[in-house]
Amino acid sequence: MQKLVEFLYTGSFTDSETSDFQEVFDLYVADDKYDVKELREICGEKLLSTATTNNACQILQLAQRHGDEELKIRAMDFILFQFDIIEKSLAWKKTNYE
């Protein structure tokens, strides 16, 4: 939440190496809730740049839940490219995509 307030006051986002996936994920949700579209886009890019076979399904679900078509398409592209690995993952088995 501190990064959201920082962005609202400064208009910039300080992305540190210590920003972990969950922190950016949570910030994306807050950005969407408070309609801070520019920061939501930044968070979406950060999530995609740190996408792995372990978290790609979470990114896709996030995009669907928040109506972010751009993020959804890019997450689906990542999943398609890595599908042979992702389809065997627990994250995939927990989804309704099968």
N, C-alpha and C positions, 0 to 999 in steps of 0.2 A: 504494500500500500504506500510505502514511503516513496517508491519510484513513481507512482501515479501522481502523488502530490508534487514531487519534484518536477515532473513534466508539466503539470498545470501551471506552476509558478514560473518556470524557466523556458518552456517551449522546447526543451531538449531532453534527450534520454541518455543517461550515462550508462552505457553497457559495459559492465566489468567482466573480467574473466571469471569472476566468482558467481556470476548469475547462472544459476542452475536451471534445468529444464522446468522443474515444478514452479520455481519462482516466476519465470516468464509465462508459463501456462496460467498461473493464478492472476498475473497482471493482465493478460489478455482478457480473462473473464471480467475483471474489474473495469477494464477499458470499455468493453462492450456494454456493461451495466450502466456506466456513466456517460456513454456515447462519446468517447474520446477516440474518434476514428483514426486519426493520424498515428497515435500510439498503438492502437490495435493493429494497424498495418505493420508497424515496426516489430511488434511482438510476433506477428504471424511470420514475418521474414526470419526472425531469430529462431522460432520454433522449427521452421523448415531447414534452416542452416545447421541445426543440431539434430535433425531427424535421424533416427536409427531404426533398425528392424524391431527394436523393443518398444519404441514409443510412437511409431507411425500411426498405429490404430487410434491412439489417444488423440493425436492431432486431427485425424479424420473425424472422429466423433465430436471433437470441439468445434470444428468447422461446420459440421451438420447442425449441431445444437444452436449455434449462433448465426446461422444463415450466411456464412462467409463462403461464397461460391469459389472465389479465387483460391483461398486456402484449401478448400475441399478438392478442387481439381488437382492442385499441385501435390497434395497428400496422396491422392489416388494414383497419380503418376509415379510417385516414389514407391508406393505399395506394389504397383504393377511391375516396376523394374526389379523389385526385391521379393516378388511373390513366392518364389520357391522356398525362401527362408521364412517369410512372415506367416505363410499359411500353416506352418508347423508350430508357431509360437502360441503361448498361452493367451496372449493379448488378442490374437485373432480368434481363438476358440471361444473367448468370452464375448465376442461381438455377435451381432445378428447377421453378419455378412455371408455366412456359409450357405 
